Amino acid sequence: MNDWTIEYIKHVLEVRDWSANKLATMAGLASSTIARPLREQGRLDYRLSRLTIQKIAKASGIDPTPFVPSGMFEEAGSYVPSTRMGRILAELDGEKPGPTLQPANEIKIAVVGNLAQIVATVDRAGLARLRAKLDAIESMLDD
């Protein structure tokens, strides 16, 4: 599966007619932040974070939303949320069900720019946790 962030970067470079170094400079990133994922496509350790994509979008003026796959459920670690969001959402998670339990109260969240995609399977007990996560996401999207 192609990493959508790489396709987005390639699009930005083509539309703006920028080199990877110019994009990195304009976005305030190290040149290796752009060059490595392009060179090492498919390696998990060179995937781009949400914050990096936001910086690229701001510098280029090109919205990444059309590149985000519908029903985005990439493997763990392939799209790293910002440290702040990851910490807040992890604090709200509490205990996770054991491997033998049904995945009740499972909440999956992906945030890209000013958009959040949420898929949840909750029972009555899981609604409070879902509400807390939604409140946290709402405050982060307002920033």
C-alpha positions as CSV (number, residue, x, y, z in Angstrom):
1,M,0.0,0.0,0.0
2,N,1.4,3.4,-1.0
3,D,1.8,5.9,1.8
4,W,-0.6,8.8,1.0
5,T,1.8,11.3,2.6
6,I,4.4,10.5,-0.1
7,E,1.9,11.0,-2.9
8,Y,0.9,14.3,-1.3
9,I,4.6,15.4,-1.1
10,K,5.2,14.5,-4.7
11,H,2.1,16.5,-5.7
12,V,3.3,19.5,-3.8
13,L,6.7,19.3,-5.4
14,E,5.2,19.1,-8.9
15,V,2.5,21.8,-8.5
16,R,4.9,24.3,-6.8
17,D,7.8,23.2,-9.0
18,W,10.0,23.0,-5.9
19,S,12.8,20.7,-5.0
20,A,12.6,18.7,-1.8
21,N,15.2,21.1,-0.3
22,K,13.1,24.1,-1.2
23,L,10.0,22.5,0.3
24,A,11.8,21.7,3.5
25,T,13.1,25.2,3.7
26,M,9.7,26.8,3.1
27,A,8.1,24.5,5.7
28,G,10.8,25.1,8.3
29,L,11.9,21.4,8.2
30,A,15.2,19.6,7.9
31,S,15.8,18.7,4.3
32,S,16.1,15.0,5.3
33,T,12.6,15.1,6.6
34,I,11.4,15.4,3.0
35,A,14.2,13.6,1.2
36,R,14.3,10.4,3.2
37,P,10.6,9.4,2.8
38,L,10.8,10.1,-0.9
39,R,14.0,8.0,-1.1
40,E,13.0,5.2,1.3
41,Q,9.3,4.8,0.3
42,G,7.6,2.1,2.3
43,R,9.9,2.1,5.4
44,L,7.9,2.8,8.5
45,D,10.7,4.8,10.2
46,Y,10.5,7.4,7.4
47,R,6.8,8.1,7.4
48,L,5.7,11.7,7.9
49,S,3.9,12.9,11.0
50,R,0.7,14.9,11.1
51,L,2.6,18.0,12.2
52,T,5.0,17.7,9.3
53,I,2.1,17.4,6.9
54,Q,0.5,20.5,8.5
55,K,3.8,22.5,8.0
56,I,4.0,21.4,4.4
57,A,0.4,22.4,3.8
58,K,0.9,25.8,5.4
59,A,4.0,26.5,3.4
60,S,2.7,25.2,0.1
61,G,-0.9,26.3,0.4
62,I,-2.0,22.9,-0.9
63,D,-4.6,21.0,1.2
64,P,-3.6,17.4,2.0
65,T,-7.2,16.3,2.5
66,P,-7.8,14.9,-1.0
67,F,-4.9,12.5,-0.5
68,V,-6.1,11.0,2.8
69,P,-7.6,7.6,2.1
70,S,-11.3,7.2,2.9
71,G,-11.6,4.9,6.0
72,M,-8.0,5.6,6.9
73,F,-6.8,2.7,9.0
74,E,-3.0,2.6,8.3
75,E,-0.9,0.2,10.4
76,A,0.1,1.5,13.8
77,G,2.9,4.0,13.7
78,S,2.4,4.8,10.0
79,Y,0.8,8.2,10.7
80,V,2.1,9.5,14.0
81,P,-0.1,12.1,15.7
82,S,1.5,15.1,17.4
83,T,3.0,14.4,20.8
84,R,0.3,16.6,22.5
85,M,-2.6,14.8,20.8
86,G,-1.1,11.4,21.3
87,R,-0.6,12.0,25.0
88,I,-4.1,13.5,25.5
89,L,-5.8,10.6,23.7
90,A,-3.7,8.0,25.5
91,E,-4.6,9.5,28.9
92,L,-8.3,9.2,27.9
93,D,-8.0,5.6,26.9
94,G,-7.6,4.0,30.3
95,E,-7.5,0.2,30.2
96,K,-7.7,-1.7,26.9
97,P,-9.6,-4.9,26.6
98,G,-7.5,-8.1,26.8
99,P,-6.9,-10.1,23.6
100,T,-9.6,-12.6,24.4
101,L,-12.4,-10.0,24.8
102,Q,-14.6,-8.6,22.0
103,P,-13.4,-5.2,20.7
104,A,-16.3,-3.4,22.4
105,N,-15.6,0.2,23.2
106,E,-13.0,0.4,20.5
107,I,-12.4,4.0,19.3
108,K,-10.1,4.8,16.3
109,I,-9.2,8.4,15.5
110,A,-7.2,9.9,12.8
111,V,-6.6,13.7,12.7
112,V,-5.3,15.4,9.6
113,G,-5.0,19.2,9.6
114,N,-8.4,20.5,10.7
115,L,-10.3,17.2,10.0
116,A,-10.9,14.3,12.3
117,Q,-12.0,10.9,11.3
118,I,-13.6,8.8,14.1
119,V,-14.8,5.2,14.0
120,A,-16.2,3.9,17.2
121,T,-17.8,0.7,18.5
122,V,-19.1,1.5,21.9
123,D,-21.7,0.3,24.4
124,R,-23.3,2.5,27.1
125,A,-20.2,2.3,29.2
126,G,-17.9,3.4,26.3
127,L,-19.9,6.6,25.6
128,A,-18.3,8.6,28.3
129,R,-14.8,7.8,27.0
130,L,-16.0,8.7,23.4
131,R,-17.4,12.0,24.6
132,A,-14.1,12.8,26.4
133,K,-12.1,12.1,23.3
134,L,-14.5,14.2,21.1
135,D,-14.2,17.1,23.6
136,A,-10.3,16.8,23.4
137,I,-10.3,16.7,19.6
138,E,-12.7,19.6,19.4
139,S,-10.4,21.8,21.5
140,M,-7.4,20.8,19.5
141,L,-9.1,21.5,16.2
142,D,-10.1,25.0,17.5
143,D,-6.4,25.9,18.3
